[in-house]
Amino acid sequence: MPAEASNTIEALLSRRSVPALLLREPGPSQQQIDASIDAALRAPDHGGLKPWRFVLIRGAARTRLSQLFVRRLQQREPATPPGKLEKARTMPLSAPLVIAVGARLRQDHKVPELEQLLSTGAGVMNLLNAFHAQGFGAIWLTGGNAYDPEIAQALGFDAAERCLGFVYVGSKSPPASSPPSRPERAAFVRDWSG
Ligand SMILES: Cc1cc2nc3c(=O)[nH]c(=O)nc-3n(C[C@H](O)[C@H](O)[C@H](O)COP(=O)(O)O)c2cc1C
């Protein structure tokens, strides 16, 4: 295998999600963020609809996101235990970069919405791999706050856009010590011979 291909496969196989609370400064530079977003924009895209949207949340904006997460969680679930509230408060503060991911869904188009969502998901996968290839940890998380219409609106998503969650990005602390475990390949693959 050519060295370039082997490095790419190695990067794909070694990616693992890093819990948001283990992400630290420094975050990626603007150039590293741009490279990752460009990788996301190379996802396959039926109909060329470019459904993906990325909202970068960094610096003091993370404090406002943290406050929004806590306020909405309290409003949706008034009996939320303090530990869960504290997790919602801390997560956006721990990672230096949070990316809210949205999909702009065209209902009037022959390409089904499902495919537009798949294309956005493929973009997020490229985003995660690009951050990993540049040495950063990242994780894609959803949960109640990701699907909360008030939070989506506050982030600037309009009625045609659906929030698909948050990608948390930062330096890994501590660095991963062992390779990620992966499912047994044979359980998911079979030949079809007609
Ligand atoms: C669309 C999507 C949403 C996810 N949402 C959550 C979540 O809210 N909470 C969580 O613990 N993991 C969530 N995950 C799983 C993590 O992102 C991650 O894949 C998982 O922890 C396994 O780690 P790995 O990527 O290293 O295999 C989500 C994954 C996807 C694809």
The ligand as a MOL file (V3000), in Angstrom:
LIG
                    3D

  0  0  0     0  0            999 V3000
M  V30 BEGIN CTAB
M  V30 COUNTS 31 33 0 0 0
M  V30 BEGIN ATOM
M  V30 1 C -25.6660 11.3300 15.7100 0
M  V30 2 C -24.9380 10.8870 16.9390 0
M  V30 3 C -25.3270 11.3730 18.1770 0
M  V30 4 C -24.6750 10.9650 19.3520 0
M  V30 5 N -25.0980 11.4560 20.5510 0
M  V30 6 C -24.5110 11.0260 21.6780 0
M  V30 7 C -24.9310 11.5080 22.9380 0
M  V30 8 O -25.8040 12.3660 23.0450 0
M  V30 9 N -24.3350 11.0070 24.0480 0
M  V30 10 C -23.3290 10.0710 23.9810 0
M  V30 11 O -22.8220 9.6480 25.0100 0
M  V30 12 N -22.8900 9.6120 22.7860 0
M  V30 13 C -23.4540 10.0670 21.6430 0
M  V30 14 N -23.0120 9.6080 20.4360 0
M  V30 15 C -21.9120 8.6120 20.3930 0
M  V30 16 C -20.5420 9.2680 20.4700 0
M  V30 17 O -20.4140 10.3310 19.5450 0
M  V30 18 C -19.4340 8.2350 20.1620 0
M  V30 19 O -19.5710 7.7490 18.8570 0
M  V30 20 C -19.4700 7.0790 21.1340 0
M  V30 21 O -19.1190 7.5660 22.4130 0
M  V30 22 C -18.5150 5.9360 20.7370 0
M  V30 23 O -17.1970 6.3900 20.6310 0
M  V30 24 P -16.3250 6.1220 19.3190 0
M  V30 25 O -16.7540 7.1540 18.3100 0
M  V30 26 O -14.9130 6.2740 19.7720 0
M  V30 27 O -16.6140 4.7290 18.8720 0
M  V30 28 C -23.6180 10.0410 19.2600 0
M  V30 29 C -23.2050 9.5620 18.0010 0
M  V30 30 C -23.8550 9.9790 16.8560 0
M  V30 31 C -23.4060 9.4440 15.5220 0
M  V30 END ATOM
M  V30 BEGIN BOND
M  V30 1 1 1 2
M  V30 2 1 2 3
M  V30 3 2 2 30
M  V30 4 2 3 4
M  V30 5 1 4 5
M  V30 6 1 4 28
M  V30 7 2 5 6
M  V30 8 1 6 7
M  V30 9 1 6 13
M  V30 10 2 7 8
M  V30 11 1 7 9
M  V30 12 1 9 10
M  V30 13 2 10 11
M  V30 14 1 10 12
M  V30 15 2 12 13
M  V30 16 1 13 14
M  V30 17 1 14 15
M  V30 18 1 14 28
M  V30 19 1 15 16
M  V30 20 1 16 17
M  V30 21 1 16 18
M  V30 22 1 18 19
M  V30 23 1 18 20
M  V30 24 1 20 21
M  V30 25 1 20 22
M  V30 26 1 22 23
M  V30 27 1 23 24
M  V30 28 2 24 25
M  V30 29 1 24 26
M  V30 30 1 24 27
M  V30 31 2 28 29
M  V30 32 1 29 30
M  V30 33 1 30 31
M  V30 END BOND
M  V30 END CTAB
M  END
